[in-house]
Amino acid sequence: MAKYNYDKKSLKGLGVGAFLGEVKTRNAHIEAAEATIPTSVFNANRLAKALHPSVQFARVSRVIDHGGAKSFVLVPDTDKGTQAMAYFRAGQYVSLALNMDGVTACRPYSIRSNPVDALGEENTSYTLTVKHSQSGQASEYILNNWAEGTEVILSGPLGNFYYQSLRDAGHVVALAGGSGITPFCSMACAIADGIEDFDLTILYGSRTHDDILLRDELDAVAERSNGRVKVVYVLSDEKADGYEHGFLTAELIKKYAGDGDYSIYACGPKAMYAFLEGEVTELNLPRRRVRFELSGEYGDPARDSAYPTDAAGKTYRVTVMVRGEERVIFCRADQTLLRAMEEAGISVPSDCRSGQCGWCHSRLISGEVFVPESVDGRREADKKFGWIHPCCTYPISDVALEVRTLY
Ligand code: FES
């Protein structure tokens, strides 16, 4: 084995006798060492794996019916190798691998439980709350199929929709709609238990009183938060004492934001985002103070003014290279390439389904595609060298692409 060499002249006069002795000792250790790579795992690597597992195996241990929604408590499936659910920051989501009609597809869901529930190595859990949705194929699948004992495969915690003191103000005004209350429910619990250190005012928009999700949990956590969490219920289709009436307007936000500095966090359906963009612009907040959680799939691309209208109504041929094999499928112009592949039985990795995480990253070999600018999360180099995110990419000609598969 080669010895450590050094120029003794460069050390002259530095009083490095002890150091010179170290060199001798080190060389002796090198000579005595095995000529194999150590197999031990550094604690830092062990911790990184525990905090950021690529996959987690869980079981549904409890189902809570809320009427128009259900909550599912997930615990680790130790038989499958998951000993504890990975710790998460309040506001993060997990991507569930769902086998629907024989095809495995991934869907993101925010963790709505207290991060404390996932702390430590025993009795850890996540709670997900899933609401009925006429357009939500995955949500309906979960609501109709998950029961106590159901085995679930999910990602580690994902996303950056969580409080960051360097960027955010000490007061966050949360704008929630429908099941978009779930990440704020987690944040509220974390504040009440001292895990997060900021004040949270939640403006929760619902159509009617009966549509409010997790009302009891929200009121209970506000009660025990020492005034740090406030929840204001805003009903659009009903007037009632103790509730605000209307929408989440700039005026309403100002009323509850107070005079100090504040950040805006928003989570809800796309229609709410479209409305909020105008309202939030009126507040003239610095850009870093405004956070919109991922909005999910973009939907019909024709609503984007840059969309080439002559593509509307057409169906294109898509040649998919999967592990060196070629598959030919078809994709409607208003359908993402990801959706078309899933419908054809090709299980492509995806997490956010919003163009931001890059997990579905695939190579466009040929053809023309349309990517709405507002969801184009690619790096400039990806655009230049023909990489796409199929979750937000629509064909506007026959195309060929190369993908990796989930399993
Ligand atoms: S799934 Fe996140 S970018 Fe496509």
Residues whose N, C-alpha, C, O or C-beta is under 5 A from the ligand:
A	BS01	FES	S350 D351 C352 R353 S354 G355 Q356 C357 G358 W359 C360 H389 C391
